[in-house]
Amino acid sequence: MKKILELHDIKREFQMGSEIVRALKGVSFDVEEGEFITIMGSSGSGKTTLLNTLGCLDKPTSGVYLLDGVNMGNLSRNELAQLRNEKIGFVFQAYNLLPRTTALENVELPLFYNRKISPSERKDRAIEALKAVKLEDRLHHMPNELSGGQQQRVAIARALVNEPVMILADEATGNLDSRTSYEIMSLIQELNQLQKKTIVFVTHEPDIAAFSSRTVVLKDGRVVKDTFNKDRRSAKEMLAALPQTEDY
Amino acid sequence: MSILNLIRLALRALQRNKLRAVLTMLGIIIGVAAVITIGAIGQGSKISIHSSLAGLGSNLIIIMPNSNAPGGARLLGSNVETLTIRDILAIEKEATMINGVSPDVQSRGQVINGSLNWPTTIEGANEQLLSIKNLSVTKGIPFSDHDVKTYAKVCIIGQTVVDNVFPKGVSPIGKTIRFNKIPFQIIGILAKKGQNTFGQDQDDIIIAPFTTVQKRITASIYFGTIFASAKSEALSVPASDELTKILRVSHHLRSDIDNDFMIRTQAELIKTLGAVTGLLTALLTAIAGISLVIGGIGIMNIMYVSVTERTKEIGLRMSIGARGIDILSQFLTEAIIVSVVGGVIGILLGEGLAFLISHALKWPPVVDETSIIVSFSVCFAIGVFFGYYPALKASKLDPIEALRYE
């Protein structure tokens, strides 16, 4: 199996006034292609710092991070931007869709920053990505005309459109109710299992971790647990098991 | 990112906040419209003054008597009598740079036709005056050299005189009117000229041979003025130098004695008035220019607000692969589009206003390409200049912090 992520002794320190805060104290693990890994940890565990590093938004103080074989430590700000554009698809907790912009245009956005893609190809690929998240009938809806789950699916389509090597989700179900969460998780599982997408999902909900194939737990800037999940739950089945009408 | 993509992104961003974009443009619109309108008014008034003075003959040279007495009582120019027929003969014989020369004697008086009368001015001149002053006769004929030599009691009259002393529908040609009791036969009517720049009615006039006017009305051998016409506008200054020499000889002035006449050219007057209107136009344009700068500051202000407001969007764009330069060019393009679109609307509005004003004041409409090109480039420059700092601020944001901005 091809290694998508390789982390060797990643350390990240911040200067806060006169104090040095050590957010990551030597994190090492590898992620292979097609894995669905959740990164868990309570607040202050270094989860967010690790996420920023994995997303090539932040460089580690020391250690080596290879993303799809590229050492990001040697790259400039602009090269990092290009790397994010080509290799990473972000999904955020708050969706981060552009307001008053149609779903289609939101999904097209990453392709605007890729010089190799022509306007017609851009549109075709955005429509494909929206089809993949089953929103082909919502192409021209504005975010405020979509439900939370639909908005997150637009965001997932936006993450897919550049055909990244990894989808990096940050608490992607944090704003959703449990039914919609299961819908989103079932979509993500589908992407992982059918399309063999590598998924890194940062969360603090153990419930969500149960859907993944591997869980890495962080505590105080170190990996304290790295386990493969033997009996993955299927979000689709969970969804089917939920009562159809909720009685209040 | 390609320019086309940049423009598309900028237009989408502006569409999301149409009202704000329009309000931001308003400053630029007003500034540009003001610059264009004032420029056009200045240009139009300049042309209008020039054409109304040129209507008198832009090659016109005016010679007036002047006092050269070094001491004693200084006399008013118009009370001095130095210009005579000798000067005319000398000029006709020696001057090389003029097309024509005519004496001019004027007298105020009452013109009477039957029961109608009207106060007007009679102007005595020779047959060359009409061409010197750009006048023409619409009905009848002008008087001739022969009429001048024979002291003929003939005249040509202006339209105002016709309107006041002849009932409607009666042709004045061949009729006799009396000016201060002296009968004159009307042989021609002057083409209507309207008011000159100074509001004087140029049609309220009777023109007759100067010999007749001198003998019958002014009873003087002196002329109030001599009019000459240079061969071209450019020649009017050398021609007036030449006339000065001829007149000094004709007046037997020793080299240490001042001129007993003065020479003015129409070209000088046009230049002076042109300089005055030019100065006023420049002043007003500068004030309008200030409003354009204020419009630019408005753009800068709104762009700063916009960058702050869209911090999260900037963070998102950066996280999905926008480089600093992409963000910079996006915001810069927005600023340029706002100012250039505002500029185009301002140009149209300004030209429209200029057209209305020139129409109302009956000036020739002035569509000045350079002012359009200049305002367009100025708007572009304003967009770049005032858009740059907010755009730079946006491009320098840290994606992590920008994403987390609420």
Chai-1 contact restraints between the chains, C-beta under 6 A:
chainA,res_idxA,chainB,res_idxB,connection_type,confidence,min_distance_angstrom,max_distance_angstrom,comment,restraint_id
A,N52,B,I400,contact,1.0,0.0,6.0,A-B,restraint_1
A,L57,B,P399,contact,1.0,0.0,6.0,A-B,restraint_2
A,L57,B,I400,contact,1.0,0.0,6.0,A-B,restraint_3
A,D58,B,I400,contact,1.0,0.0,6.0,A-B,restraint_4
A,N78,B,R323,contact,1.0,0.0,6.0,A-B,restraint_5
A,A81,B,G321,contact,1.0,0.0,6.0,A-B,restraint_6
A,A81,B,R323,contact,1.0,0.0,6.0,A-B,restraint_7
A,R84,B,G321,contact,1.0,0.0,6.0,A-B,restraint_8
A,N85,B,G321,contact,1.0,0.0,6.0,A-B,restraint_9
A,F90,B,S319,contact,1.0,0.0,6.0,A-B,restraint_10
A,N96,B,L316,contact,1.0,0.0,6.0,A-B,restraint_11
A,L98,B,E313,contact,1.0,0.0,6.0,A-B,restraint_12
A,R100,B,R16,contact,1.0,0.0,6.0,A-B,restraint_13
A,P110,B,I320,contact,1.0,0.0,6.0,A-B,restraint_14
A,P110,B,G321,contact,1.0,0.0,6.0,A-B,restraint_15
A,F112,B,N5,contact,1.0,0.0,6.0,A-B,restraint_16
A,Y113,B,G321,contact,1.0,0.0,6.0,A-B,restraint_17
A,Y113,B,A322,contact,1.0,0.0,6.0,A-B,restraint_18
